[in-house]
Amino acid sequence: MTSSELTEAEQSESEQTEAEMPEDENLWLEDIHGDDQLAWVKDQNQKTLARFHDDLFDSIAGDLRTALDSDDRIPMVTKRGDHFFNFWRDKTNPKGLWRRTTWDSYRTEAPDWEILLDIDELAAREDTGWVWAGAMVRRSDNRRALVLLSPDGGDSHRVREFDVVDKAFVDGGFDIPAAKTRLAWLDDDTVLVATETDEDSLTTSSYPRQARVLRRGQDIAEAPIVAEVPRDHVAIFVGSDVRPGDETTDRAVIVDALDFFNSRLSFVDLDEIRTADGSLPTDPEAWSNALTTVDVPTDVEVGFERDLVLFRSQSTWTATTAEVPAGGLAVADIADVKAGRINPRVIFAPDSHTSLQSFTFTRDYLVLELLADVQSRLTVLDLRNDFSTSTLPGVPANHMVGLGAVDKFDPATANDYWMVSTGFLTPSTLSYGTLGADPGDTHSAEVVKPETSGPAVPSPEVVKSAPALFPAEGLSVEQHFATSTDGTTIPYFQIGSEDLELDGNNPTLLDGYGGFEVSRTPGYSPVVGIGWLGRSALGQATTSMPSGRRGVYVLANIRGGGEYGPEWHTSAMRENRMRCYEDYSAVARDLIDRGVASPQKLACAGGSNGGLLVGNMLTQYPELFGAVSCGVPLLDMRRYTKLSAGYSWKAEYGDPDIAEDWEFIRRFSPYHLIEDDRNYPPVLFWTATSDDRVGPVQARKMAARMQAKGIEDVWFFEDTEGGHSAASDNEQTAFTRALSYRFLWNALTGE
């Protein structure tokens, strides 16, 4: 075949040059569970704990554990039928309790909880370190649930069917071995499953690539495959919209995730394929014949709400009837979509300051959660009145307000919602409201006149308020803006003393993320409050830190995130990745220029993609920082696609196996940017053996290479459990975070 006969994609691929693999003296550390490798980890852990596990460490860890175990925390709930379900961890139940209560009981100060499943008791009985990963209660009768349990806190979990009335796993019920499984109820005896059955069932990214229809009592390997995607795609995802009653059509959803940001959604109306006895067929041909693929650009996210099809585009989409802007939201009728007519109507368009973060449906309303210069705003659209709009009141500055439907399937709560309000210094408040309620409604205190012609929007009633878990007196929250290298304005929040002295002598911790369109917003964190904001310097004679200086915490809203919508993210992908690091360093310089901190008093911390961020601060901007805490990080960007789930992130960072991509990737690969004879700030790498998303390998190799070069103050700690969060329970969370804060405080203050 000549090149002229190749498709455009094949020709482009044929012209790509394979990148050379740099020499790597630490490949041996990639054997995660090898005896020699774990011996290296043990030696590193001992050295790190010998240095930092002191009385102050124990004090921080103890305070964090007390806060995380506090009985005064708000038990967030999910309504199913007549009950409100909650998962709870505390000192007595470190692995947690799955439990439920009634509405009348939940409203009291001390609800009467019915214990459904004790994870600590289950782990002891089955001699497995189970970690709760969630539950899916079927809608038909709210009696059976698919319970997800991870054996080590990683992304792989076992799925087992549970009876919430009998409080026991179901004999002969669904039981799927541990894997990165996705599944959804189709009816009482059938689920749609994407899981691992053999090597051919996984993508290169280690996620399932086959969807199967599984009936009760059937072995997963015998369940027929009704859809599959190529191995080089990220994954196949499955879902369903199955509701009680017969008001709407039940649907199954199958998503082909081409990469992290491009996908193709298909759906099946289940009533069209049911057999005469009402059961669902397992014949693959019946499914493929009924499957409707939504024909839109692959960067348009597609969703359903009853007979509405929703579209959210990552870039401007010129459709038949409208131009949908990047980050906008549009809708179309499902009957038209099934007929092949995609005629979207735009119901939200962003501007240069405002972005759509998420949305929630009640029965009759759609609520948009917006950010305006990283300030929270809620807009209500009336589905019965041509999407007329109004604004929910009571959203304070520098706070984040989230909203979720209580239970739109229950007529009694069809338009009710939960509202959670939180701020850096404000403990969370849980409120309950009803959209479109009359002024005398029992859930609402008053009706606020809408700003436009939309529905009346009542103020919600406060149901529960969390207590303060760290001293916030004398602290204030400010928003500032820095200017990046290319002139882009970068917002950031600063939390510190009201009378902060701008002399550069404040121990300051800079946080951020900058990737995958993840927005970092205000929120109450007892971990940050106790671990950093609650600390004050002793002012010892052997240090340069003035007595009484409290920790300052800063959160940077850099590009790569989603604070200003998808273009804020896409502008810092692949070859433009350096913009993330330019933005973050610009915030660091602004803090120094304003006198908040000096380089010796400024630290940065981040995890996962945030670990890659601070890894680049360590290697590219070491002169700006006095310490770096780098958790569960990506660092070796030449081999990241070959480690754990790294292959799935090529759309974000590029493909290092292609020479043209490696040319820009190597500029932000910290493992390859370490130089001899350069001064680096103290650094702590921390990770978890059981992390099956990023994996512990990259942190191991980075620490080993820096130590081999004779660089001082390079510390490493690897916990065994906890997965990518390194937090299988509150004790582990307190331990790993205390280690990070203890290291950082010592580096900045000398204490």
DRENZASE-758469 format. One line per 3 residues: number of its first residue (from 0); their letters; for each residue x, y, z of C-alpha. Coordinates in pm, whole numbers, plus 50000, padded with zeros to 5 digits. Each point is the difference from the previous one (the first is absolute). Layout:
BEGIN
NUM) a) X:Y:Z | ...
// end
This chain:
BEGIN
0) mts) 50000:50000:50000 | 50137:50345:49909 | 49984:50300:50228
3) sel) 49732:50151:49776 | 49776:49706:50086 | 50035:50046:50375
6) tea) 49732:50173:50202 | 50093:50340:50142 | 50042:49852:50351
9) eqs) 50207:49708:49873 | 50221:50230:49795 | 50055:50232:50297
12) ese) 50089:49703:50220 | 50238:49861:49738 | 50189:50330:49992
15) qte) 50057:50008:50376 | 50347:49933:50132 | 50047:49784:50307
18) aem) 50171:50184:50284 | 50313:49855:50152 | 49981:49874:50357
21) ped) 50246:50188:50225 | 50228:49798:50221 | 49824:49907:50323
24) enl) 50206:49854:50281 | 49689:49953:50217 | 49789:49771:49784
27) wle) 50041:49732:50265 | 49779:50203:50234 | 49706:49952:49760
30) dih) 49944:49652:50144 | 49746:50123:50253 | 49985:49692:50224
33) gdd) 50352:49859:49955 | 50191:49904:50314 | 50300:50222:49925
36) qla) 49776:50290:49909 | 49792:49974:50317 | 50323:49974:50201
39) wvk) 50108:50331:49843 | 49661:50150:50093 | 50030:49873:50358
42) dqn) 50345:50155:50037 | 49876:50334:49861 | 49697:49998:50231
45) qkt) 50215:49936:50305 | 50232:50289:49917 | 49711:50240:49936
48) lar) 49811:49910:50317 | 50318:50014:50207 | 50038:50360:49883
51) fhd) 49644:50129:50025 | 49802:49770:50232 | 50033:50210:50314
54) dlf) 49772:50156:50261 | 49877:50271:49760 | 49921:49734:49739
57) dsi) 49798:49805:50257 | 49822:50317:50105 | 49900:50086:49641
60) agd) 49897:49640:49920 | 49802:49973:50322 | 49815:50326:49939
63) lrt) 49926:49900:49640 | 49871:49660:50108 | 49777:50158:50264
66) ald) 49852:50239:49744 | 49949:49731:49736 | 49834:49773:50258
69) sdd) 49783:50275:50146 | 49644:49893:50072 | 49892:50359:49930
72) rip) 50075:49973:49628 | 49696:50022:49772 | 49893:49650:49893
75) mvt) 49920:50063:49633 | 49718:49778:49875 | 49845:49862:49683
78) krg) 49624:49938:49990 | 49874:49668:49868 | 49634:49923:50061
81) dhf) 49905:50096:50355 | 50356:49987:50134 | 50307:50221:50001
84) fnf) 50328:49811:49954 | 50341:50103:50132 | 50352:49858:50019
87) wrd) 50185:50093:50319 | 50352:49960:50140 | 50115:50085:50350
90) ktn) 50251:49883:50261 | 49790:49700:50098 | 49925:49909:49638
93) pkg) 50313:50092:49801 | 49894:49808:49689 | 49647:50125:50036
96) lwr) 49630:49925:50029 | 49740:49999:49726 | 49678:50107:50168
99) rtt) 49662:50164:49949 | 49734:50194:50186 | 49666:50174:49947
102) wds) 49938:50367:49923 | 49850:50077:50340 | 50295:49837:50172
105) yrt) 50259:50163:49774 | 49874:50347:50092 | 50079:49941:50366
108) eap) 50337:50071:50161 | 50057:49628:50061 | 49840:49793:49722
111) dwe) 49915:49636:50065 | 50210:49814:49744 | 49923:49651:49878
114) ill) 50332:49827:49928 | 49992:49814:49668 | 50363:49896:49954
117) did) 50295:50028:50239 | 50314:50008:49782 | 50237:49946:50295
120) ela) 49810:49688:50104 | 49987:49876:49639 | 50374:50058:49951
123) are) 50083:49808:50317 | 49763:49715:49916 | 50128:49961:49643
126) dtg) 50363:50086:50081 | 50009:50265:49726 | 50073:50369:50047
129) wvw) 49677:50112:49833 | 49964:50370:49917 | 49654:50138:49921
132) aga) 49959:50112:49637 | 49625:50069:49988 | 49663:49835:49944
135) mvr) 49732:50008:49730 | 49647:49943:50131 | 49757:49876:49736
138) rsd) 49707:50231:49942 | 49721:49745:49956 | 49963:49920:50370
141) nrr) 50303:50161:50169 | 50074:49668:50164 | 50301:49859:49815
144) alv) 50332:50177:49952 | 50321:49937:49811 | 50272:50063:50260
147) lls) 50351:50090:49880 | 50294:49904:50223 | 50369:50052:49925
150) pdg) 50236:49742:50152 | 50277:50259:50054 | 49860:50346:49928
153) gds) 50098:49993:49633 | 49773:50059:49700 | 49921:49628:49962
156) hrv) 49699:49887:50199 | 49786:49692:50049 | 49626:50037:49939
159) ref) 49755:49801:50215 | 49623:50010:50020 | 49863:50098:50341
162) dvv) 49650:49987:50150 | 49939:50309:50214 | 49703:49841:50180
165) dka) 50174:49675:50087 | 50329:50191:50048 | 50194:49726:49827
168) fvd) 50165:49919:49670 | 49762:49812:49771 | 50065:49627:49953
171) ggf) 50031:49943:49627 | 49990:50375:49941 | 50225:50206:49779
174) dip) 50366:49958:50098 | 50267:50138:49767 | 50370:49955:50085
177) aak) 50221:50300:50076 | 50066:50211:49690 | 49952:50357:49877
180) trl) 49635:49915:49946 | 49721:50228:49880 | 49642:49875:50013
183) awl) 49636:50105:50013 | 49665:49844:50091 | 49778:49923:49698
186) ddd) 49727:49818:50191 | 49969:49795:50318 | 50192:49705:49856
189) tvl) 50223:50157:49735 | 50298:50236:50004 | 50214:50155:49729
192) vat) 50366:49942:50088 | 50339:50114:49872 | 50270:49803:50182
195) etd) 50308:49783:49963 | 49958:49637:49897 | 50333:49933:49828
198) eds) 50290:50194:49849 | 49804:50072:49682 | 49722:50167:50202
201) ltt) 50220:50299:50097 | 50122:50307:49815 | 50363:50105:49996
204) ssy) 49905:50241:50281 | 49900:49701:50221 | 49626:50077:49988
207) prq) 49719:49775:49868 | 49931:50009:49626 | 49700:49762:49984
210) arv) 49641:50045:50118 | 49804:49692:50100 | 49639:49932:50094
213) lrr) 50013:49793:50320 | 49703:49815:50147 | 49966:49887:50357
216) gqd) 50182:49672:50062 | 50206:50026:49682 | 50381:49990:50001
219) iae) 50143:50326:49871 | 50220:49820:49745 | 49687:49839:49851
222) api) 49806:50326:49970 | 49973:50107:49635 | 50196:50299:49874
225) vae) 49758:50259:49859 | 50256:50273:49924 | 50376:50045:49996
228) vpr) 50257:50266:49913 | 50354:49979:49856 | 50284:49923:50239
231) dhv) 50166:50338:49943 | 49692:50190:50117 | 49988:50095:50369
234) aif) 49698:49795:50108 | 49640:49903:49951 | 49759:50144:50255
237) vgs) 49644:49888:50067 | 49701:50156:50170 | 49624:49998:50007
240) dvr) 49701:50224:50056 | 49755:49758:50161 | 49718:50159:50197
243) pgd) 49712:49866:50208 | 49662:50002:49830 | 49932:50032:49628
246) ett) 50004:50376:49948 | 50323:49993:49801 | 50198:49759:49786
249) dra) 50272:49798:50170 | 50334:50029:49821 | 50341:49838:50002
252) viv) 50301:50215:49913 | 50334:49891:49856 | 50290:50244:49964
255) dal) 50308:49941:49789 | 50269:50216:50163 | 50241:50061:49712
258) dff) 50233:50193:50227 | 49961:50199:50318 | 49804:50281:49831
261) nsr) 49841:49843:49693 | 49721:49744:50009 | 49710:49857:49804
264) lsf) 49671:49924:50176 | 49743:49743:49893 | 49674:49897:50167
267) vdl) 49731:49736:49988 | 49637:50056:50092 | 49943:49683:50202
270) dei) 49628:49974:49925 | 50087:49954:49632 | 50197:49682:50066
273) rta) 49807:49834:50283 | 49871:49652:49925 | 49637:49895:50035
276) dgs) 50047:49909:50366 | 50151:50341:50076 | 50357:49879:50039
279) lpt) 50299:50153:49824 | 50173:49804:49725 | 50365:49903:50024
282) dpe) 50035:49952:49626 | 50270:50244:49882 | 49823:50049:49667
285) aws) 49682:50119:50173 | 50206:50263:50180 | 50203:50112:49700
288) nal) 49684:50036:49788 | 49837:50221:50262 | 50307:50208:50081
291) ttv) 49978:50370:49908 | 50328:50189:49978 | 49974:50375:50059
294) dvp) 50175:50149:49697 | 50176:50308:50134 | 50369:50102:50016
297) tdv) 50186:49777:50243 | 50092:50291:50229 | 49630:50067:50068
300) evg) 49890:49837:50326 | 49655:49842:49969 | 49751:49926:50278
303) fer) 49633:49924:50056 | 49720:50126:50218 | 49677:49819:49917
306) dlv) 49927:50102:49638 | 50260:50275:49987 | 50344:49942:49854
309) lfr) 50264:50234:50141 | 50317:50118:49828 | 50303:50171:50154
312) sqs) 50278:50075:49756 | 50372:50033:50072 | 50044:50223:49695
315) twt) 49766:50210:49789 | 49759:49769:49816 | 49819:50129:49694
318) att) 49689:49784:49983 | 49704:50010:49764 | 49788:50241:50201
321) aev) 50245:50174:50231 | 50360:50071:50084 | 50073:49845:50338
324) pag) 50291:50183:50163 | 50276:49819:50186 | 49870:49936:50351
327) gla) 49641:50072:49899 | 49701:49776:50067 | 49745:49906:49734
330) vad) 49701:49767:49983 | 49808:49806:49737 | 49699:49769:49994
333) iad) 50087:49632:50013 | 49751:49912:49728 | 50189:50225:49759
336) vka) 50333:49854:50108 | 49876:49645:49943 | 49885:50107:49654
339) gri) 50348:50132:49924 | 49909:50369:50033 | 50234:50186:50236
342) npr) 49842:50343:50048 | 50140:50140:50325 | 49868:50303:50181
345) vif) 50248:50192:50216 | 49867:50054:50353 | 50325:50126:50155
348) apd) 50291:50188:49844 | 50309:50093:50204 | 50182:50332:49988
351) sht) 50363:50093:50066 | 49942:49998:50378 | 49730:49735:50049
354) slq) 50006:49625:49947 | 49766:49707:50052 | 50138:49757:50258
357) sft) 49715:49752:50031 | 49622:49972:49988 | 49723:49821:50190
360) ftr) 49647:49903:49901 | 49698:49981:50223 | 49674:49890:49841
363) dyl) 49906:50344:49866 | 50319:50206:50024 | 50359:50005:49886
366) vle) 50252:50167:50232 | 50330:50123:49856 | 50301:50027:50230
369) lla) 50211:50285:49862 | 50330:50164:50084 | 50049:50372:49939
372) dvq) 50371:50077:50054 | 50004:49694:50228 | 49700:50131:50196
375) srl) 49703:49764:50033 | 49661:50076:49844 | 49684:49789:49955
378) tvl) 49752:50054:49717 | 49663:49822:49978 | 49834:49917:49667
381) dlr) 49630:49908:49991 | 49944:49698:49773 | 49626:50069:49988
384) ndf) 50042:50363:49897 | 50239:49991:49704 | 50315:50001:50218
387) sts) 49923:50337:50160 | 50266:50091:50256 | 50036:50123:50356
390) tlp) 50283:50008:50253 | 50020:49813:50328 | 50081:50245:50279
393) gvp) 50241:49984:50290 | 50334:49929:49832 | 50270:50194:50192
396) anh) 50329:50118:49850 | 50302:49769:50018 | 49775:49702:50072
399) mvg) 49890:49702:49796 | 49639:49886:49984 | 49905:49662:49860
402) lga) 49654:49866:49931 | 49854:49654:49942 | 49651:49858:49951
405) vdk) 49857:49817:50302 | 49796:49742:49807 | 49833:50111:49677
408) fdp) 49834:49658:49962 | 49789:50044:50315 | 49703:50237:49941
411) ata) 50029:50124:50358 | 50357:50121:49944 | 50004:50043:49622
414) ndy) 50122:50361:50008 | 50183:49992:50332 | 50373:50060:50019
417) wmv) 50296:49983:50233 | 50228:50303:50017 | 50348:49988:50151
420) stg) 50177:50329:50069 | 50364:50011:50103 | 50297:50235:50012
423) flt) 50365:49989:50095 | 49916:50115:50353 | 49631:49907:50007
426) pst) 49896:49647:50101 | 49752:49836:49766 | 49629:50069:50032
429) lsy) 49742:49760:49861 | 49667:50151:49899 | 49679:49857:49855
432) gtl) 49785:50189:49755 | 49719:49962:49749 | 50001:50163:49658
435) gad) 49674:50162:49901 | 49855:49958:50350 | 49730:50223:50140
438) pgd) 50106:50246:50272 | 49834:49780:50262 | 50189:49687:49902
441) ths) 50145:49822:50301 | 50346:49982:49844 | 50037:50369:49917
444) aev) 50012:50313:50212 | 49917:50255:49731 | 49962:50047:49628
447) vkp) 50256:50227:49837 | 49875:50196:49702 | 50191:49878:49695
450) ets) 50223:50235:49805 | 49840:49895:49672 | 49678:49836:49891
453) gpa) 50091:49661:50145 | 49843:49802:50284 | 49965:50117:50357
456) vps) 50307:49881:50188 | 49957:49942:50375 | 50290:50027:50242
459) pev) 50100:49658:50134 | 49974:49892:50363 | 50322:49919:50186
462) vks) 49989:49635:50106 | 50347:49946:50146 | 50311:50207:50062
465) apa) 50348:49863:50058 | 50204:50134:50292 | 50326:50186:49963
468) lfp) 50286:49750:50012 | 50288:50246:50013 | 50041:50351:50141
471) aeg) 49917:50257:49731 | 49990:50312:50216 | 50219:50271:49857
474) lsv) 50015:49839:49656 | 49859:50143:49678 | 49947:49892:49638
477) eqh) 50112:50217:49710 | 49998:49951:49625 | 50291:50134:49798
480) fat) 50109:49985:49637 | 50347:49938:49858 | 50122:50053:49644
483) std) 50149:49704:49818 | 50282:50005:49747 | 49768:50055:49703
486) gtt) 49796:50268:50179 | 49711:49774:50109 | 49841:50094:50332
489) ipy) 50015:49716:50254 | 49772:50013:50308 | 50102:49862:50336
492) fqi) 49859:49988:50352 | 50209:50097:50301 | 49903:49895:50354
495) gse) 50202:50150:50281 | 50003:50239:50293 | 49782:50309:49975
498) dle) 50299:50210:50105 | 50249:49814:49781 | 50337:50172:49999
501) ldg) 50126:50029:49644 | 50367:49958:50080 | 50055:49665:49830
504) nnp) 50022:49810:50330 | 49674:49803:49994 | 50017:49620:49959
507) tll) 49791:49967:49684 | 49869:49687:49829 | 49901:50025:49632
510) dgy) 49755:49740:49870 | 49866:49930:49649 | 49920:49738:49740
513) ggf) 49970:50128:49643 | 49880:49702:49799 | 49712:49795:49858
516) evs) 49758:50296:50030 | 49987:49956:50379 | 49899:50320:50177
519) rtp) 50148:50084:50340 | 49746:50196:50202 | 49949:50125:50357
522) gys) 49923:49731:50254 | 50032:49930:50371 | 50289:49762:50063
525) pvv) 50085:49906:50358 | 50312:49833:49861 | 50130:50332:49862
528) gig) 49867:50194:50298 | 50166:49780:50263 | 50306:49906:49801
531) wlg) 50090:50348:49880 | 49772:50294:50087 | 49990:49894:50365
534) rsa) 50380:49997:50034 | 50195:50297:50131 | 50375:50042:50026
537) lgq) 50171:49984:50336 | 50267:50247:49890 | 50292:49801:50137
540) att) 50340:50165:50013 | 50138:49745:49756 | 49749:50093:49728
543) smp) 49928:50311:49795 | 49625:49973:50044 | 49838:50270:50218
546) sgr) 49800:49867:50292 | 49626:49959:49953 | 49995:49998:49621
549) rgv) 49710:49783:49887 | 49995:49784:49693 | 49864:50158:49681
552) yvl) 49819:49777:49751 | 49967:50095:49632 | 49795:49826:49730
555) ani) 50092:50083:49639 | 49741:49968:49720 | 50242:49938:49715
558) rgg) 49931:49899:49641 | 49950:49631:49939 | 49713:50008:50249
561) gey) 49636:50077:49927 | 49947:50322:50194 | 49923:50192:49679
564) gpe) 49860:49711:49799 | 50150:49752:49752 | 50215:50256:49817
567) wht) 50178:50079:50329 | 50091:49632:49996 | 50076:49942:49632
570) sam) 50225:50307:49982 | 50252:49815:50221 | 49992:49651:49849
573) ren) 50280:49815:49820 | 50241:50243:49831 | 49856:50288:50207
576) rmr) 50050:49817:50330 | 50267:50243:50115 | 49728:50261:50052
579) cye) 49891:49812:50315 | 50345:50038:50148 | 50040:50359:49885
582) dys) 49665:50084:50165 | 50094:49831:50327 | 50343:50160:50015
585) ava) 49834:50336:49926 | 49785:49958:50311 | 50311:49910:50200
588) rdl) 50176:50315:49876 | 49695:50211:50077 | 49999:49871:50359
591) idr) 50369:50088:50026 | 49956:50342:49836 | 49710:50084:50230
594) gva) 50207:49907:50305 | 49780:49711:50109 | 50299:49764:49988
597) spq) 50360:49977:49891 | 50135:49702:49807 | 50137:49853:50325
600) kla) 49654:50029:50159 | 49795:49877:49704 | 49913:49631:49951
603) cag) 49786:49822:49743 | 49808:49672:50020 | 49801:49793:49755
606) gsn) 49883:49648:49924 | 49953:49794:49682 | 49999:50251:49712
609) ggl) 50065:50253:50276 | 50306:49790:50084 | 50121:50053:49642
612) lvg) 49932:50371:50051 | 50217:50032:50311 | 50256:49763:49849
615) nml) 50046:50263:49732 | 50026:50271:50264 | 50277:49794:50159
618) tqy) 50196:49956:49677 | 49918:50317:49804 | 49946:50264:50268
621) pel) 50199:49881:50304 | 50103:50355:50082 | 49637:50090:50084
624) fga) 49939:49741:50270 | 50130:49895:50338 | 49835:49655:49997
627) vsc) 49796:49769:49775 | 49757:49723:50101 | 49929:49775:49701
630) gvp) 49728:49735:50048 | 49899:49699:49784 | 50161:50182:49708
633) lld) 50066:49968:49630 | 50368:50084:49949 | 50148:49773:49732
636) mrr) 49814:50130:49697 | 50199:49782:49759 | 49862:49677:50144
639) ytk) 49673:50118:50156 | 49791:49834:49726 | 50154:49665:50093
642) lsa) 49930:50029:50373 | 49664:49917:50164 | 49716:50192:49827
645) gys) 50230:50257:49839 | 49915:49908:49640 | 49656:50158:50050
648) wka) 50149:50349:50045 | 50165:50039:49661 | 49739:50255:49895
651) eyg) 50099:50220:50295 | 50379:49979:49978 | 50087:49852:49659
654) dpd) 50151:49667:49896 | 50365:49974:50107 | 50061:49709:49761
657) iae) 49960:50243:49709 | 50314:50206:49947 | 49805:50314:49911
660) dwe) 49802:49978:50324 | 50302:49913:50211 | 50162:50324:49885
663) fir) 49745:50201:50202 | 49930:49739:50272 | 50365:49986:50107
666) rfs) 49978:50369:50091 | 49761:49911:50286 | 50131:49655:50099
669) pyh) 50155:50061:50344 | 50182:49666:50002 | 50200:50117:49698
672) lie) 50053:50358:50117 | 50215:49925:50306 | 50336:50171:49958
675) ddr) 50336:49955:50166 | 50135:50288:50209 | 49663:50174:50037
678) nyp) 49851:50099:50331 | 49664:49840:50073 | 49766:50065:50293
681) pvl) 49924:49714:50243 | 49747:49760:49849 | 49777:49721:50131
684) fwt) 49859:49743:49757 | 49713:49796:50142 | 49793:49730:49835
687) ats) 49825:49663:50052 | 50090:49649:49887 | 49634:49926:49922
690) ddr) 49955:50305:49773 | 49888:49835:49675 | 49926:50329:49823
693) vgp) 50334:50185:49999 | 50193:49740:50199 | 50293:50043:50242
696) vqa) 50267:49949:49734 | 50051:50358:49890 | 50049:50136:50351
699) rkm) 50244:49717:50074 | 50211:50070:49692 | 50007:50377:50052
702) aar) 50117:49968:50360 | 50259:49738:49906 | 50144:50212:49717
705) mqa) 50025:50315:50211 | 50158:49812:50290 | 50250:49831:49766
708) kgi) 50108:50344:49879 | 50081:50096:50358 | 49717:50253:50030
711) edv) 49928:50067:50366 | 49664:49998:50176 | 49826:49754:49766
714) wff) 49749:49795:50197 | 49770:49716:49900 | 49707:49821:50164
717) edt) 49779:49724:49857 | 49697:49866:50181 | 49873:49656:49908
720) egg) 49623:50064:49978 | 49772:50285:49908 | 50019:49997:49621
723) hsa) 50043:50325:49810 | 49867:50208:50291 | 50235:49831:50249
726) asd) 49701:50011:50236 | 49833:49665:50063 | 49874:50129:50336
729) neq) 50022:50308:50223 | 50309:49872:50178 | 50195:49969:49677
732) taf) 49873:50336:49876 | 50114:50165:50322 | 50339:49827:49988
735) tra) 50096:50082:49640 | 49876:50361:50019 | 50172:50054:50334
738) lsy) 50325:49879:49848 | 49967:50251:49716 | 49918:50293:50229
741) rfl) 50268:49908:50252 | 50261:49990:49723 | 49887:50331:49850
744) wna) 49980:50183:50332 | 50349:49889:50094 | 50142:50107:49664
747) ltg) 49850:50350:50017 | 50036:50078:50370 | 50284:49777:50120
750) e) 49768:49873:50276
// end
